[in-house]
Amino acid sequence: MKREVVLSVLILMIASAFFINGCSKEKTTMEFNSSVCGLEIGQLNLSDYGVKGSEWLSGDKLRVTALIRTNCAETVKNGNFNIEENKIILYYQIEKCNVCATCMCPKYLTYTFDNLEKKDYVFELKEI
């Protein structure tokens, strides 16, 4: 009887620890911002576009910046992300122009992640 009680308590403690650890991790969230047309940036090559860098702001907060090129009449609608092991896919959506301009605009995208496991990530930028 005593052995069964000890075993039951031990199982309950292990299950509780697993449940608490599994539920205590907060979900990764992301804040997205895009700049207005950056014509003041100057002439850029196609190789200048893409993910420009990342920076850990605190223990679990990461900021990633990217540079894209759109038609001057287009706007960036929103951004999203997907994490696949050590790879973060950064998505952005462009509101396409009905009547497009005759110029192209560089725009900075900023993805700020919160509650992200701190490790080295590879980034991929994709338009959706």
CYANA upper distance limits for C-alpha pairs under 8 A (distance plus 0.5 A):
  1 MET  CA      5 VAL  CA      6.87
  2 LYS  CA      6 VAL  CA      6.76
  3 ARG  CA      7 LEU  CA      6.58
  4 GLU  CA      8 SER  CA      6.50
  5 VAL  CA      9 VAL  CA      6.60
  6 VAL  CA     10 LEU  CA      6.60
  7 LEU  CA     11 ILE  CA      6.67
  8 SER  CA     12 LEU  CA      6.59
  9 VAL  CA     13 MET  CA      6.61
 10 LEU  CA     14 ILE  CA      6.76
 11 ILE  CA     15 ALA  CA      6.58
 12 LEU  CA     16 SER  CA      6.50
 13 MET  CA     17 ALA  CA      6.63
 14 ILE  CA     18 PHE  CA      6.66
 15 ALA  CA     19 PHE  CA      6.56
 16 SER  CA     20 ILE  CA      6.50
 17 ALA  CA     21 ASN  CA      6.52
 18 PHE  CA     22 GLY  CA      6.42
 19 PHE  CA     23 CYS  CA      6.56
 20 ILE  CA     24 SER  CA      6.30
 21 ASN  CA     25 LYS  CA      7.44
 26 GLU  CA    115 ASN  CA      6.79
 27 LYS  CA    115 ASN  CA      6.97
 28 THR  CA    113 PHE  CA      7.27
 28 THR  CA    114 ASP  CA      6.19
 28 THR  CA    115 ASN  CA      5.25
 28 THR  CA    116 LEU  CA      5.90
 29 THR  CA    113 PHE  CA      6.17
 29 THR  CA    114 ASP  CA      5.77
 29 THR  CA    115 ASN  CA      7.17
 29 THR  CA    116 LEU  CA      8.39
 30 MET  CA     80 ASN  CA      8.15
 30 MET  CA     81 PHE  CA      8.38
 30 MET  CA    111 TYR  CA      6.94
 30 MET  CA    112 THR  CA      5.92
 30 MET  CA    113 PHE  CA      4.91
 30 MET  CA    114 ASP  CA      6.75
 31 GLU  CA    110 THR  CA      8.50
 31 GLU  CA    111 TYR  CA      6.33
 31 GLU  CA    112 THR  CA      5.59
 31 GLU  CA    113 PHE  CA      7.03
 32 PHE  CA     78 ASN  CA      7.58
 32 PHE  CA     79 GLY  CA      6.38
 32 PHE  CA     80 ASN  CA      8.15
 32 PHE  CA    109 LEU  CA      7.85
 32 PHE  CA    110 THR  CA      6.23
 32 PHE  CA    111 TYR  CA      5.33
 32 PHE  CA    112 THR  CA      7.01
 33 ASN  CA     78 ASN  CA      8.43
 33 ASN  CA     79 GLY  CA      8.46
 33 ASN  CA    109 LEU  CA      6.33
 33 ASN  CA    110 THR  CA      5.63
 33 ASN  CA    111 TYR  CA      7.23
 34 SER  CA     76 VAL  CA      7.26
 34 SER  CA    107 LYS  CA      7.21
 34 SER  CA    108 TYR  CA      6.10
 34 SER  CA    109 LEU  CA      4.94
 34 SER  CA    110 THR  CA      6.70
 35 SER  CA    107 LYS  CA      5.92
 35 SER  CA    108 TYR  CA      5.72
 35 SER  CA    109 LEU  CA      7.07
 36 VAL  CA    107 LYS  CA      6.66
 36 VAL  CA    108 TYR  CA      8.41
 37 CYS  CA     72 CYS  CA      7.42
 37 CYS  CA    105 CYS  CA      5.73
 37 CYS  CA    106 PRO  CA      6.39
 37 CYS  CA    107 LYS  CA      6.01
 38 GLY  CA    105 CYS  CA      6.68
 38 GLY  CA    106 PRO  CA      5.71
 38 GLY  CA    107 LYS  CA      6.24
 38 GLY  CA    108 TYR  CA      8.44
 39 LEU  CA    105 CYS  CA      6.64
 39 LEU  CA    106 PRO  CA      7.14
 41 ILE  CA    106 PRO  CA      8.07
 44 LEU  CA     48 ASP  CA      6.64
 45 ASN  CA     49 TYR  CA      8.09
 48 ASP  CA     67 LEU  CA      8.18
 49 TYR  CA     66 ALA  CA      7.76
 49 TYR  CA     67 LEU  CA      5.50
 49 TYR  CA     68 ILE  CA      6.01
 49 TYR  CA     69 ARG  CA      7.83
 50 GLY  CA     66 ALA  CA      5.82
 50 GLY  CA     67 LEU  CA      5.75
 50 GLY  CA     68 ILE  CA      6.73
 50 GLY  CA    125 LEU  CA      7.09
 51 VAL  CA     64 VAL  CA      8.00
 51 VAL  CA     65 THR  CA      6.54
 51 VAL  CA     66 ALA  CA      4.55
 51 VAL  CA     67 LEU  CA      6.92
 51 VAL  CA    123 PHE  CA      7.63
 51 VAL  CA    124 GLU  CA      7.94
 51 VAL  CA    125 LEU  CA      7.21
 52 LYS  CA     64 VAL  CA      8.19
 52 LYS  CA     65 THR  CA      6.06
 52 LYS  CA     66 ALA  CA      5.46
 52 LYS  CA     67 LEU  CA      7.22
 53 GLY  CA     64 VAL  CA      6.33
 53 GLY  CA     65 THR  CA      6.07
 53 GLY  CA     66 ALA  CA      7.61
 54 SER  CA     62 LEU  CA      7.47
 54 SER  CA     63 ARG  CA      6.07
 54 SER  CA     64 VAL  CA      4.77
 54 SER  CA     65 THR  CA      6.87
 55 GLU  CA     62 LEU  CA      6.24
 55 GLU  CA     63 ARG  CA      5.81
 55 GLU  CA     64 VAL  CA      7.05
 56 TRP  CA     60 ASP  CA      7.96
 56 TRP  CA     61 LYS  CA      6.39
 56 TRP  CA     62 LEU  CA      4.94
 56 TRP  CA     63 ARG  CA      6.87
 57 LEU  CA     61 LYS  CA      5.90
 57 LEU  CA     62 LEU  CA      6.19
 57 LEU  CA     63 ARG  CA      7.43
 58 SER  CA     62 LEU  CA      7.86
 59 GLY  CA    118 LYS  CA      7.49
 60 ASP  CA    113 PHE  CA      8.41
 60 ASP  CA    114 ASP  CA      6.48
 60 ASP  CA    115 ASN  CA      5.55
 60 ASP  CA    116 LEU  CA      5.45
 60 ASP  CA    117 GLU  CA      6.52
 60 ASP  CA    118 LYS  CA      6.36
 61 LYS  CA    112 THR  CA      7.57
 61 LYS  CA    113 PHE  CA      5.94
 61 LYS  CA    114 ASP  CA      5.04
 61 LYS  CA    115 ASN  CA      6.78
 61 LYS  CA    116 LEU  CA      6.78
 62 LEU  CA    112 THR  CA      6.17
 62 LEU  CA    113 PHE  CA      5.56
 62 LEU  CA    114 ASP  CA      7.21
 62 LEU  CA    116 LEU  CA      7.80
 63 ARG  CA    110 THR  CA      7.39
 63 ARG  CA    111 TYR  CA      6.19
 63 ARG  CA    112 THR  CA      4.81
 63 ARG  CA    113 PHE  CA      6.76
 64 VAL  CA    110 THR  CA      6.29
 64 VAL  CA    111 TYR  CA      5.65
 64 VAL  CA    112 THR  CA      6.86
 65 THR  CA    108 TYR  CA      7.35
 65 THR  CA    109 LEU  CA      6.14
 65 THR  CA    110 THR  CA      5.15
 65 THR  CA    111 TYR  CA      6.93
 66 ALA  CA    108 TYR  CA      6.20
 66 ALA  CA    109 LEU  CA      5.59
 66 ALA  CA    110 THR  CA      7.07
 66 ALA  CA    125 LEU  CA      8.43
 67 LEU  CA    106 PRO  CA      7.13
 67 LEU  CA    107 LYS  CA      6.17
 67 LEU  CA    108 TYR  CA      5.07
 67 LEU  CA    109 LEU  CA      6.61
 68 ILE  CA    106 PRO  CA      6.11
 68 ILE  CA    107 LYS  CA      5.89
 68 ILE  CA    108 TYR  CA      6.97
 68 ILE  CA    109 LEU  CA      8.00
 69 ARG  CA    104 MET  CA      6.93
 69 ARG  CA    105 CYS  CA      5.86
 69 ARG  CA    106 PRO  CA      4.92
 69 ARG  CA    107 LYS  CA      6.65
 70 THR  CA     74 GLU  CA      6.76
 70 THR  CA     75 THR  CA      8.27
 70 THR  CA    104 MET  CA      6.06
 70 THR  CA    105 CYS  CA      5.71
 70 THR  CA    106 PRO  CA      6.99
 70 THR  CA    107 LYS  CA      7.97
 71 ASN  CA     97 CYS  CA      8.39
 71 ASN  CA    100 CYS  CA      7.24
 71 ASN  CA    101 ALA  CA      6.99
 71 ASN  CA    102 THR  CA      8.11
 71 ASN  CA    103 CYS  CA      6.56
 71 ASN  CA    104 MET  CA      4.93
 71 ASN  CA    105 CYS  CA      6.27
 72 CYS  CA    100 CYS  CA      7.92
 72 CYS  CA    101 ALA  CA      6.34
 72 CYS  CA    102 THR  CA      8.09
 72 CYS  CA    103 CYS  CA      6.10
 72 CYS  CA    104 MET  CA      5.68
 72 CYS  CA    105 CYS  CA      5.61
 73 ALA  CA     96 LYS  CA      8.50
 73 ALA  CA     97 CYS  CA      6.29
 73 ALA  CA     99 VAL  CA      8.02
 73 ALA  CA    100 CYS  CA      5.98
 73 ALA  CA    101 ALA  CA      6.04
 74 GLU  CA     94 ILE  CA      7.20
 74 GLU  CA     95 GLU  CA      6.26
 74 GLU  CA     96 LYS  CA      5.90
 74 GLU  CA     97 CYS  CA      5.71
 74 GLU  CA    100 CYS  CA      8.03
 75 THR  CA     94 ILE  CA      6.26
 75 THR  CA     95 GLU  CA      5.80
 75 THR  CA     96 LYS  CA      7.76
 76 VAL  CA     92 TYR  CA      7.73
 76 VAL  CA     93 GLN  CA      6.41
 76 VAL  CA     94 ILE  CA      4.98
 76 VAL  CA     95 GLU  CA      6.47
 77 LYS  CA     92 TYR  CA      8.05
 77 LYS  CA     93 GLN  CA      5.95
 77 LYS  CA     94 ILE  CA      5.97
 77 LYS  CA     95 GLU  CA      6.27
 78 ASN  CA     92 TYR  CA      6.27
 78 ASN  CA     93 GLN  CA      5.93
 78 ASN  CA     94 ILE  CA      8.04
 79 GLY  CA     90 LEU  CA      7.81
 79 GLY  CA     91 TYR  CA      5.81
 79 GLY  CA     92 TYR  CA      4.67
 79 GLY  CA     93 GLN  CA      6.70
 79 GLY  CA    111 TYR  CA      8.43
 80 ASN  CA     90 LEU  CA      6.68
 80 ASN  CA     91 TYR  CA      5.44
 80 ASN  CA     92 TYR  CA      6.86
 81 PHE  CA     88 ILE  CA      7.27
 81 PHE  CA     89 ILE  CA      5.96
 81 PHE  CA     90 LEU  CA      5.20
 81 PHE  CA     91 TYR  CA      6.07
 82 ASN  CA     88 ILE  CA      6.26
 82 ASN  CA     89 ILE  CA      5.68
 82 ASN  CA     90 LEU  CA      7.40
 83 ILE  CA     87 LYS  CA      6.35
 83 ILE  CA     88 ILE  CA      5.05
 83 ILE  CA     89 ILE  CA      6.87
 84 GLU  CA     88 ILE  CA      6.79
 84 GLU  CA     89 ILE  CA      8.37
 86 ASN  CA    119 LYS  CA      8.15
 86 ASN  CA    120 ASP  CA      7.34
 86 ASN  CA    121 TYR  CA      5.35
 86 ASN  CA    122 VAL  CA      6.77
 87 LYS  CA    121 TYR  CA      5.85
 87 LYS  CA    122 VAL  CA      5.16
 87 LYS  CA    123 PHE  CA      6.28
 87 LYS  CA    124 GLU  CA      7.99
 88 ILE  CA    121 TYR  CA      7.15
 88 ILE  CA    122 VAL  CA      6.76
 88 ILE  CA    123 PHE  CA      5.52
 88 ILE  CA    124 GLU  CA      6.91
 89 ILE  CA    123 PHE  CA      6.34
 89 ILE  CA    124 GLU  CA      5.23
 89 ILE  CA    125 LEU  CA      6.48
 89 ILE  CA    126 LYS  CA      7.66
 90 LEU  CA    111 TYR  CA      8.46
 90 LEU  CA    123 PHE  CA      7.53
 90 LEU  CA    124 GLU  CA      6.44
 90 LEU  CA    125 LEU  CA      5.28
 90 LEU  CA    126 LYS  CA      6.63
 91 TYR  CA    125 LEU  CA      6.52
 91 TYR  CA    126 LYS  CA      5.41
 91 TYR  CA    127 GLU  CA      6.11
 91 TYR  CA    128 ILE  CA      6.80
 92 TYR  CA    125 LEU  CA      8.39
 92 TYR  CA    126 LYS  CA      7.01
 92 TYR  CA    127 GLU  CA      5.52
 92 TYR  CA    128 ILE  CA      6.48
 93 GLN  CA    127 GLU  CA      6.25
 93 GLN  CA    128 ILE  CA      5.66
 94 ILE  CA    127 GLU  CA      8.04
 94 ILE  CA    128 ILE  CA      8.22
